[in-house]
Amino acid sequence: MTRKLRVGVVGASPKGSWGTAAHLPALAALDDLYEVTAVSTAHMETATESARRFGIRHAFADARALAEHPDVDI
């Protein structure tokens, strides 16, 4: 069995965005291949809310910090 790819999604605002409307549900449907481990928005409050709402471990207000986190593969 292949290890799931750990995904970080940038632009996952809980107030309506492609990230929350399309990307997160699509990745959740492919949970045998992917695990969303992090989200990022422009504001920590909205990143934290998206992470809480979708059960995601890490929230960031800095896309670079998300990309460099050891729990994010792609």
C-alpha positions as CSV (number, residue, x, y, z in Angstrom):
1,M,0.0,0.0,0.0
2,T,1.3,3.4,-1.0
3,R,1.4,6.2,1.6
4,K,-1.1,8.9,1.2
5,L,0.1,12.3,-0.1
6,R,-0.2,15.0,2.5
7,V,-1.8,18.0,0.9
8,G,-1.8,21.7,1.9
9,V,-4.5,23.9,0.4
10,V,-3.8,27.7,0.0
11,G,-6.9,29.9,-0.3
12,A,-9.3,27.8,1.8
13,S,-11.4,30.6,3.3
14,P,-14.5,29.4,5.2
15,K,-16.4,32.4,3.8
16,G,-16.6,30.8,0.4
17,S,-13.7,30.1,-1.9
18,W,-12.6,27.5,-4.5
19,G,-10.6,25.8,-1.8
20,T,-13.6,25.1,0.5
21,A,-16.2,24.8,-2.2
22,A,-14.3,22.5,-4.5
23,H,-10.8,21.4,-3.6
24,L,-11.4,20.3,0.0
25,P,-14.5,18.2,-0.8
26,A,-12.8,16.7,-3.9
27,L,-9.7,15.7,-1.9
28,A,-11.9,14.3,0.9
29,A,-13.6,12.1,-1.7
30,L,-10.1,10.8,-2.7
31,D,-9.1,10.0,0.9
32,D,-7.5,6.7,-0.2
33,L,-4.8,8.8,-2.0
34,Y,-4.7,12.1,-0.3
35,E,-4.9,13.6,3.2
36,V,-5.3,17.3,3.7
37,T,-3.0,18.2,6.5
38,A,-2.9,22.0,6.2
39,V,-4.8,25.0,5.0
40,S,-3.8,28.6,4.5
41,T,-5.7,31.9,4.1
42,A,-4.7,35.5,4.3
43,H,-5.8,35.7,8.0
44,M,-5.1,33.3,10.8
45,E,-8.6,33.5,12.1
46,T,-10.1,32.2,8.8
47,A,-7.4,29.6,8.4
48,T,-8.1,28.3,11.9
49,E,-11.9,28.2,11.2
50,S,-11.4,26.3,8.0
51,A,-9.1,23.8,9.7
52,R,-11.6,23.3,12.5
53,R,-14.5,22.9,10.1
54,F,-12.8,20.3,8.0
55,G,-10.8,18.5,10.7
56,I,-7.4,19.6,9.4
57,R,-4.4,19.6,11.7
58,H,-2.5,22.8,10.6
59,A,-3.7,26.3,9.8
60,F,-1.5,29.1,8.4
61,A,-1.7,32.7,7.4
62,D,1.4,32.3,5.3
63,A,1.5,30.1,2.3
64,R,5.2,29.7,2.4
65,A,5.1,28.4,6.0
66,L,2.4,25.9,4.8
67,A,4.6,24.8,1.9
68,E,7.7,24.3,4.1
69,H,5.9,22.4,6.8
70,P,7.1,18.8,7.2
71,D,3.5,17.5,7.3
72,V,2.9,18.8,3.7
73,D,4.0,16.9,0.7
74,I,2.2,18.8,-2.0
